[in-house]
Every structure is written in structure tokens, then in C-alpha cells.
């Protein structure tokens, strides 16, 4: 019993070393791979034989029970995926959901509200920036002229380039900006030997051996088959009918949810777009009015300071 349990475990040392061990050396380590293969095959055979005996021992009542269960499951799965099941429900739900979503008054109201707010903000910022640059240039020239007028001789002096773009280019040039499962360890094995044994066992072990044996035994059991065949057809039909209903309902729910979101978005986008455009234009004008005065004031102060240097 101890040996059988061992094959389901894996020691930390063996697993940790696995990537670094060459088991296909045609030498001692290959022998441990072969041992793992052999033990796994023996376990597969034992599990299969046990399952087959269990299948042969089952009665007609066992077959009737399993036939009812498997017939219903098979029928339900087929009905769920039937053309009248999930896909039909999804299509109908999506159509209804799209209509409900697009007519939801909250969709347009929310879209228009967000469009107004975001359009006004973006327009104001753009208008302010554009007018501020123009205002700065005009203000600088006026300030420089007034400042220069305080000097003893103002005849030959010209204000330097002062546009925001020019000043940014100069600053950029100056700064240089723009440059580019396994068996447990056997105390009698070394870590490498245990790794190779585990590899041989894992590649051969078939966890479905018992179930395959059980099915084989049932197929060779006439009373079981008679019971299974007696209940399967009616259970299949019952499951198929229920599967269509369940599939339609599930599809309708999924389709309605998806369609509602799509319809809501269509209404939202339409109201958002119109509101955004109108608010952007108004915001641009407001931003321009504020930006020109602010830029002019800043430019005048800078120009005046430069002008009255009298250099």
C-alpha cells in the first residue's frame, strides 16, 4: 500500500531538479524511467480490470438509472444548442434589448450632459491657448515700446522675437531638447533517479483507466444494457425539450443584456456628439476672450521689462 501511495506524490527536491536532469541517457537513469513506465502500466491495468468487474456486476436497475440520467443529459445538451434553443433566444433578446436600450431616456440625457461638459472644457482650453499666444505677442510689442520710450535714445532699438513658438524654439535649441503530478521521493533513490522515475510514471499513467474498464464491463453486460436502452430514449426526449426551453431562456437573457448596452450606446453617442460640438464652439469663444487678455497682460509686462533696460 505504501508503494502505491508513493506514486501520487512528488518531493520538492525531485520536482525542483526536473528541468536539469537528462533521463534519456541509455544508462542507469533511463532504467528509472522504464521502472516508472512499468509501474504506471500495472496500475492502469489494475484499475481497468477493477472497473470492468464493477460494470459486469451491475443489474438491469443500474442500467435503467444510468440510461435515464445519461439520456436526459444528452438530450438536454442537444436541445440547449438546438436552433430553437440558445441561438433563437439570443436573437430575440438582443432585438428587444436594443430597442429598450435605445429608448432609455437616461441614455440621451447622460450623453448630452457629458457632451456639454466635456465639449465646453475642451473648447475653452483650446481657445484660451490660441488667444493667449496671440495676446502675448501683441502685449509684448506694446510693452516693449512703452518701456523703450523711457530710455534716453529709442531710435534704433527693435523688440526681439517674442512669439510663444519662437520663444519655445529658442529655449529648445538652448537646452538641446529633441535628441533621441509526480511520485514521492524514495529515500533509496537519488534526486535525479526520482525525477526520472517520476517522468516515466507520469507519461504512462492513465487516470481514466477505471472509467474505461467500467464502460467496457457495462457494454458486455446484457441485463445492464437492456435497462439502459429501456429508459434512455424517453429521457433523451424529456431532456431535449427542457434543453430547448433552458437554452432559449439563457440566450434571451444574454442577448437582451448585450442588445440593451448596444442600443443605449447608440442613443448616448448621438446626443453626446451634438452637445459636444455646440459646447466646444461656445467654450472656444469664451476661452479665447479670457486667453487674449491674460496673454496680453503677461506679454506687456515682459515686453516693458525688456524695453526699459535701455541696452
TISE-926603 format. One line per field, with one value per residue (C-alpha): residue number from 1; residue in three letters; chain; x, y, z. Coordinates in steps of 0.05 Angstrom, whole numbers, plus 5000, padded with zeros to 4 digits. Layout:
% TISE-926603
pos <- [NUM|...] .
code <- [ALA|...] .
unit <- [A|...] .
east <- [X|...] .
north <- [Y|...] .
up <- [Z|...] .
***
This chain:
% TISE-926603
pos <- [1|2|3|4|5|6|7|8|9|10|11|12|13|14|15|16|17|18|19|20|21|22|23|24|25|26|27|28|29|30|31|32|33|34|35|36|37|38|39|40|41|42|43|44|45|46|47|48|49|50|51|52|53|54|55|56|57|58|59|60|61|62|63|64|65|66|67|68|69|70|71|72|73|74|75|76|77|78|79|80|81|82|83|84|85|86|87|88|89|90|91|92|93|94|95|96|97|98|99|100|101|102|103|104|105|106|107|108|109|110|111|112|113|114|115|116|117|118|119|120|121|122|123|124|125|126|127|128|129|130|131|132|133|134|135|136|137|138|139|140|141|142|143|144|145|146|147|148|149|150|151|152|153|154|155|156|157|158|159|160|161|162|163|164|165|166|167|168|169|170|171|172|173|174|175|176|177|178|179|180|181|182|183|184|185|186|187|188|189|190|191|192|193|194|195|196|197|198|199|200|201|202|203|204|205|206|207|208|209|210|211|212|213|214|215|216|217|218|219|220|221|222|223|224|225|226|227|228|229|230|231|232|233|234|235|236|237|238|239|240|241|242|243|244|245|246|247|248|249|250|251|252|253|254|255|256|257|258|259|260|261|262|263|264|265|266|267|268|269|270|271|272|273|274|275|276|277|278|279|280|281|282|283|284|285|286|287|288|289|290|291|292|293|294|295|296|297|298|299|300|301|302|303|304|305|306|307|308|309|310|311] .
code <- [UNK|UNK|UNK|UNK|UNK|UNK|UNK|UNK|UNK|UNK|UNK|UNK|UNK|UNK|UNK|UNK|UNK|UNK|UNK|UNK|UNK|UNK|UNK|UNK|UNK|UNK|UNK|UNK|UNK|UNK|UNK|UNK|UNK|UNK|UNK|UNK|UNK|UNK|UNK|UNK|UNK|UNK|UNK|UNK|UNK|UNK|UNK|UNK|UNK|UNK|UNK|UNK|UNK|UNK|UNK|UNK|UNK|UNK|UNK|UNK|UNK|UNK|UNK|UNK|UNK|UNK|UNK|UNK|UNK|UNK|UNK|UNK|UNK|UNK|UNK|UNK|UNK|UNK|UNK|UNK|UNK|UNK|UNK|UNK|UNK|UNK|UNK|UNK|UNK|UNK|UNK|UNK|UNK|UNK|UNK|UNK|UNK|UNK|UNK|UNK|UNK|UNK|UNK|UNK|UNK|UNK|UNK|UNK|UNK|UNK|UNK|UNK|UNK|UNK|UNK|UNK|UNK|UNK|UNK|UNK|UNK|UNK|UNK|UNK|UNK|UNK|UNK|UNK|UNK|UNK|UNK|UNK|UNK|UNK|UNK|UNK|UNK|UNK|UNK|UNK|UNK|UNK|UNK|UNK|UNK|UNK|UNK|UNK|UNK|UNK|UNK|UNK|UNK|UNK|UNK|UNK|UNK|UNK|UNK|UNK|UNK|UNK|UNK|UNK|UNK|UNK|UNK|UNK|UNK|UNK|UNK|UNK|UNK|UNK|UNK|UNK|UNK|UNK|UNK|UNK|UNK|UNK|UNK|UNK|UNK|UNK|UNK|UNK|UNK|UNK|UNK|UNK|UNK|UNK|UNK|UNK|UNK|UNK|UNK|UNK|UNK|UNK|UNK|UNK|UNK|UNK|UNK|UNK|UNK|UNK|UNK|UNK|UNK|UNK|UNK|UNK|UNK|UNK|UNK|UNK|UNK|UNK|UNK|UNK|UNK|UNK|UNK|UNK|UNK|UNK|UNK|UNK|UNK|UNK|UNK|UNK|UNK|UNK|UNK|UNK|UNK|UNK|UNK|UNK|UNK|UNK|UNK|UNK|UNK|UNK|UNK|UNK|UNK|UNK|UNK|UNK|UNK|UNK|UNK|UNK|UNK|UNK|UNK|UNK|UNK|UNK|UNK|UNK|UNK|UNK|UNK|UNK|UNK|UNK|UNK|UNK|UNK|UNK|UNK|UNK|UNK|UNK|UNK|UNK|UNK|UNK|UNK|UNK|UNK|UNK|UNK|UNK|UNK|UNK|UNK|UNK|UNK|UNK|UNK|UNK|UNK|UNK|UNK|UNK|UNK|UNK|UNK|UNK|UNK|UNK|UNK] .
unit <- [A|A|A|A|A|A|A|A|A|A|A|A|A|A|A|A|A|A|A|A|A|A|A|A|A|A|A|A|A|A|A|A|A|A|A|A|A|A|A|A|A|A|A|A|A|A|A|A|A|A|A|A|A|A|A|A|A|A|A|A|A|A|A|A|A|A|A|A|A|A|A|A|A|A|A|A|A|A|A|A|A|A|A|A|A|A|A|A|A|A|A|A|A|A|A|A|A|A|A|A|A|A|A|A|A|A|A|A|A|A|A|A|A|A|A|A|A|A|A|A|A|A|A|A|A|A|A|A|A|A|A|A|A|A|A|A|A|A|A|A|A|A|A|A|A|A|A|A|A|A|A|A|A|A|A|A|A|A|A|A|A|A|A|A|A|A|A|A|A|A|A|A|A|A|A|A|A|A|A|A|A|A|A|A|A|A|A|A|A|A|A|A|A|A|A|A|A|A|A|A|A|A|A|A|A|A|A|A|A|A|A|A|A|A|A|A|A|A|A|A|A|A|A|A|A|A|A|A|A|A|A|A|A|A|A|A|A|A|A|A|A|A|A|A|A|A|A|A|A|A|A|A|A|A|A|A|A|A|A|A|A|A|A|A|A|A|A|A|A|A|A|A|A|A|A|A|A|A|A|A|A|A|A|A|A|A|A|A|A|A|A|A|A|A|A|A|A|A|A|A|A|A|A|A|A|A|A|A|A|A|A] .
east <- [5000|5057|5087|5021|5011|5081|5068|5018|5067|5126|5182|5204|5276|5256|5209|5259|5313|5269|5287|5362|5362|5376|5338|5347|5419|5412|5443|5423|5375|5338|5326|5288|5245|5229|5212|5162|5131|5123|5091|5042|5022|5010|4967|4928|4913|4892|4845|4815|4803|4771|4725|4706|4687|4643|4609|4596|4566|4514|4440|4382|4361|4431|4423|4354|4381|4442|4400|4352|4409|4452|4392|4368|4437|4449|4381|4387|4454|4427|4364|4403|4444|4384|4366|4304|4345|4401|4412|4338|4332|4394|4370|4302|4332|4383|4329|4285|4343|4368|4301|4295|4366|4360|4294|4321|4314|4375|4419|4407|4405|4471|4504|4482|4504|4573|4579|4563|4612|4670|4659|4658|4721|4759|4737|4754|4824|4837|4810|4849|4914|4907|4886|4936|4994|4967|4954|5023|5055|5013|5023|5098|5105|5063|5100|5168|5150|5126|5186|5234|5202|5231|5302|5344|5351|5299|5312|5347|5321|5275|5238|5265|5223|5172|5121|5107|5130|5194|5210|5197|5243|5298|5291|5292|5355|5390|5371|5385|5315|5294|5356|5337|5035|5092|5115|5144|5218|5242|5297|5335|5336|5378|5341|5360|5335|5270|5259|5269|5223|5170|5175|5166|5107|5072|5076|5044|4994|4922|4873|4814|4832|4777|4723|4743|4740|4672|4644|4674|4642|4574|4576|4588|4531|4464|4418|4451|4445|4372|4356|4397|4363|4295|4300|4347|4301|4245|4296|4330|4265|4249|4318|4315|4251|4278|4343|4308|4270|4331|4374|4323|4317|4392|4402|4347|4379|4448|4421|4378|4437|4482|4429|4410|4481|4488|4422|4439|4506|4476|4429|4484|4533|4482|4464|4536|4562|4514|4521|4597|4602|4557|4591|4660|4646|4618|4675|4726|4698|4697|4767|4792|4763|4796|4861|4876|4871|4913|4966|4967|4978|5035|5066|5061|5097|5153|5160|5162|5216|5257|5244|5263|5331|5356|5410] .
north <- [5000|5047|5037|5051|5116|5139|5145|5201|5246|5287|5311|5383|5363|5318|5368|5425|5386|5361|5412|5398|5321|5283|5218|5193|5172|5099|5084|5079|5139|5111|5049|5090|5119|5048|5029|5087|5065|4994|5014|5061|5006|4958|5009|5024|4951|4940|5000|4978|4907|4932|4978|4923|4876|4931|4941|4866|4863|4918|4900|4920|4971|5002|5006|5038|5090|5106|5106|5157|5200|5198|5203|5266|5297|5282|5307|5370|5387|5377|5417|5474|5482|5469|5524|5536|5540|5587|5620|5635|5664|5706|5736|5753|5781|5823|5854|5871|5895|5941|5974|5983|6009|6060|6087|6094|6168|6165|6148|6213|6255|6227|6233|6305|6323|6293|6322|6392|6389|6357|6399|6464|6445|6423|6484|6533|6504|6506|6576|6602|6573|6600|6670|6674|6665|6720|6765|6755|6775|6838|6855|6845|6892|6946|6937|6938|7003|7035|7012|7033|7102|7113|7107|7168|7144|7097|7107|7043|6991|6933|6885|6813|6756|6743|6695|6634|6589|6629|6630|6556|6542|6584|6550|6482|6499|6523|6463|6411|6381|6335|6289|6213|5305|5260|5204|5218|5213|5144|5151|5097|5140|5200|5264|5251|5179|5201|5254|5202|5152|5206|5224|5152|5143|5208|5199|5129|5135|5138|5167|5145|5071|5054|5091|5057|4990|5005|5024|4962|4918|4952|4942|4867|4863|4845|4860|4927|4944|4923|4970|5027|5021|5018|5087|5126|5147|5176|5211|5240|5268|5298|5328|5355|5392|5421|5438|5479|5518|5528|5547|5597|5630|5634|5660|5712|5738|5743|5773|5824|5847|5855|5888|5937|5960|5969|6007|6051|6068|6088|6137|6162|6174|6212|6260|6267|6286|6343|6371|6366|6405|6461|6468|6465|6524|6565|6545|6563|6633|6642|6614|6660|6721|6704|6679|6741|6787|6742|6733|6808|6825|6776|6797|6871|6861|6821|6870|6930|6899|6885|6953|6995|6961|7014|6966] .
up <- [5000|5017|4947|4912|4950|4935|4861|4872|4909|4888|4932|4928|4914|4856|4824|4832|4796|4739|4686|4694|4691|4627|4636|4565|4575|4555|4623|4696|4694|4634|4676|4727|4671|4649|4721|4724|4658|4684|4750|4714|4664|4721|4757|4693|4682|4754|4752|4685|4709|4773|4734|4685|4741|4770|4703|4694|4764|4752|4745|4700|4752|4748|4673|4678|4726|4683|4619|4648|4673|4610|4563|4597|4598|4525|4505|4546|4515|4445|4459|4491|4427|4381|4332|4373|4438|4457|4390|4379|4449|4440|4375|4404|4468|4431|4388|4447|4489|4433|4428|4503|4509|4453|4481|4552|4567|4612|4552|4515|4578|4603|4534|4526|4596|4587|4517|4542|4600|4562|4499|4538|4576|4514|4474|4529|4537|4462|4454|4514|4489|4419|4440|4497|4448|4403|4462|4489|4424|4418|4491|4487|4428|4463|4529|4496|4460|4524|4563|4509|4510|4579|4552|4531|4459|4429|4355|4332|4381|4357|4401|4396|4370|4424|4397|4440|4384|4374|4448|4453|4394|4425|4492|4458|4419|4481|4523|4469|4475|4420|4417|4410|4789|4807|4854|4923|4935|4954|5007|4968|4904|4889|4869|4796|4799|4830|4776|4720|4755|4761|4687|4666|4712|4693|4618|4622|4679|4653|4705|4662|4666|4717|4679|4613|4647|4677|4609|4578|4631|4622|4547|4559|4610|4576|4636|4645|4571|4570|4627|4598|4529|4561|4594|4550|4493|4535|4580|4518|4492|4560|4566|4495|4509|4574|4539|4486|4540|4584|4524|4498|4566|4577|4506|4514|4579|4547|4483|4519|4562|4501|4459|4513|4520|4445|4439|4499|4468|4402|4436|4482|4425|4383|4439|4462|4394|4381|4451|4449|4384|4407|4474|4444|4398|4455|4501|4448|4443|4519|4525|4470|4504|4570|4539|4498|4557|4601|4547|4531|4604|4612|4546|4562|4629|4597|4539|4584|4627|4565|4535|4595|4601|4552|4528] .
***
